[in-house]
Amino acid sequence: MAQLFISEFVGFAYVAGQRVPGMPAGPSLRDSVLQLGTSASTMATSSATKFVVMNADSVCSIFIGSSASTGIASTTCRRVAANVDVPMQLPPYSRITAIANS
């Protein structure tokens, strides 16, 4: 069964006061794991979340909506490759829905 690992972060990486591309070394705010048989959904991200980093152990498709969204992921949604970190800036209270794909 496929899994999607999601880490939420409250800030960006900075060097000498300048924001740089990359993830901060500090701990994540919250980590989630979705088991992807059929479409699965996370709880809404925190109000403090600035971005997430996703990594799937096999190919999956994701749908991102608001916490009030009833949207579900389908195999025609955005694909996430296996074993690749995917950083993404999200608005607060976003919900990530995912489904296994090939």
C-alpha positions in Angstrom: 0.0 0.0 0.0 1.3 3.4 -0.9 2.1 6.0 1.7 2.4 9.8 1.4 4.6 11.4 4.1 3.8 15.1 4.8 5.8 17.5 7.1 4.5 20.9 7.9 6.9 23.8 8.6 6.3 27.2 10.1 9.1 29.1 8.5 11.6 29.2 5.7 15.4 28.7 5.7 17.4 31.9 6.2 21.1 32.7 5.9 22.4 36.1 7.1 18.8 37.3 7.3 18.0 36.4 3.7 15.5 33.7 2.7 17.2 31.0 0.7 15.7 28.1 -1.2 15.5 25.0 0.9 14.0 23.6 4.0 14.9 24.7 7.5 16.9 22.3 9.5 14.6 22.6 12.6 11.9 20.2 13.5 8.6 20.2 11.6 5.4 21.5 13.2 3.5 18.2 12.5 4.1 15.1 10.5 1.4 13.1 8.8 1.3 9.8 6.9 -1.5 8.9 4.5 -2.2 5.3 3.6 -3.2 5.4 0.0 -5.6 2.6 -1.1 -8.5 4.8 -1.9 -8.5 8.6 -1.7 -7.3 9.7 1.8 -7.2 13.1 3.3 -5.2 15.0 5.9 -6.6 17.1 8.6 -6.3 20.8 7.8 -2.9 22.3 8.1 -2.2 24.6 11.0 -2.7 28.3 10.9 1.1 28.6 11.5 2.0 26.4 8.5 3.9 28.2 5.8 4.8 25.2 3.6 4.9 21.4 3.5 7.3 18.9 2.2 5.7 15.7 0.7 7.4 12.4 -0.1 5.6 9.3 -1.4 7.0 5.8 -1.4 5.2 5.2 -4.7 3.6 7.4 -7.4 0.5 9.1 -6.2 -1.8 12.0 -7.2 -2.8 14.9 -4.9 -5.5 17.4 -4.6 -5.1 20.5 -2.4 -8.1 22.4 -1.2 -9.3 24.5 1.7 -10.2 22.8 5.0 -13.9 23.2 4.0 -13.3 21.6 0.7 -14.9 18.3 -0.1 -12.6 17.7 -3.2 -11.0 14.3 -3.5 -7.9 13.2 -5.3 -8.2 11.3 -8.6 -5.6 9.8 -10.9 -6.0 12.8 -13.1 -4.9 15.3 -10.4 -1.3 16.5 -9.9 1.2 13.6 -9.7 3.9 13.2 -7.1 6.8 11.0 -8.1 8.1 8.3 -5.8 10.9 9.0 -3.4 11.2 12.7 -4.2 10.8 15.6 -1.7 8.1 18.0 -3.0 8.2 21.3 -1.1 5.0 23.4 -1.5 3.8 26.6 0.0 0.2 26.4 1.1 -2.3 28.8 2.6 -3.2 28.1 6.2 -5.9 25.5 6.8 -5.3 23.7 3.5 -6.3 20.0 3.2 -4.2 17.5 1.1 -6.0 14.6 -0.4 -4.1 11.9 -2.2 -4.6 8.6 -4.0 -2.2 5.9 -5.3 -1.4 6.2 -9.0 0.9 4.5 -11.5 
